[in-house]
Amino acid sequence: QGVTVIHCDNQNAIHLTKGQMYHERTKHIGIKYYFIRDIIATGKVLVRKINTKENPADMFTKPLPVYEFKQCLDLVGVHCL
């Protein structure tokens, strides 16, 4: 099938997927999330850093100024007529 690539703009989240960070605020992570780490360790899923300016998902997750929203639309290939 191939590798599934997940793009993430949060460096701390990427470190957590690799198990490279532990402190008081991460000890609450449930066992089900370790399953995700195992899948990443097998190479079936790859987490890559994406620059915030190149992340079209931002238009769904946070309020943006109009010019940034239009840039996200361009990234996904939606053009206003």
N, C-alpha and C positions, 0 to 999 in steps of 0.2 A: 504494500500500500504506500509506503513512504512516510516521511517525517512530517508531523504537524508542527507548524511554526506559530508561536504566540508572541506577538509584539507587545512590549510593556515599556511604559515611560517612567516607571518607578524603580529606581536602582535598588532600594531596600527590598522590594518584593522579589526582584530577581535574585538577590542574595539569599532570601529565605527559601526560595525553591531549590537552591543548591545546598541548603543546610549550613551555610557559612556564617550564620549569625545566631547568637543566642543571648538573650538577656531577660530581665524580669517581664518585659512586655510581650515577649514571644512565647513564654512558657504555657500560655493558655491555648495554643494551637491544638486542635483536636486530632485524634488519631486518623480520621478520614483524610486530613490534609497530607499526612505522611504517604498516603497512597499516591498522591500527585508527585511527590518527590521521587518515589520509586519509579514511576513512569518516565520522569525526566532522566533519571539515572540510567534507564535502559536504552535511551536514545529515541524513543517513540515520539516524544514531544521535545521541542527545542524552544527555549525562551530567549528572545533577543531584545536588546535595548532599541527603542525607537525614540527619536527626538520628538519632543512635544509639538514642534512646528510641523512635523510630518505625520502626526497621529490623527487620522480622520475620526476616530472614536470620541475625541474630545467634544464634538458637537452634540453627542448623546449623553455626556457625563457631566458637563459643567456649562455655566452660562458664558457666552463668548461675545465679544464685540462683533459687529456686523462684518467687518473686514476679515476677521479670523474665521467666522462661520462660512463666509464665501470661499475662503481658502480650503476649508474642510470639504465643502461641496465639490470643489475642483479635484481634490484628492480622490474622491470616490466616483468622479466622472458625471456628476449631476450639474447641468448647466441651465440657468434661467433663460427663458425666451424673452 
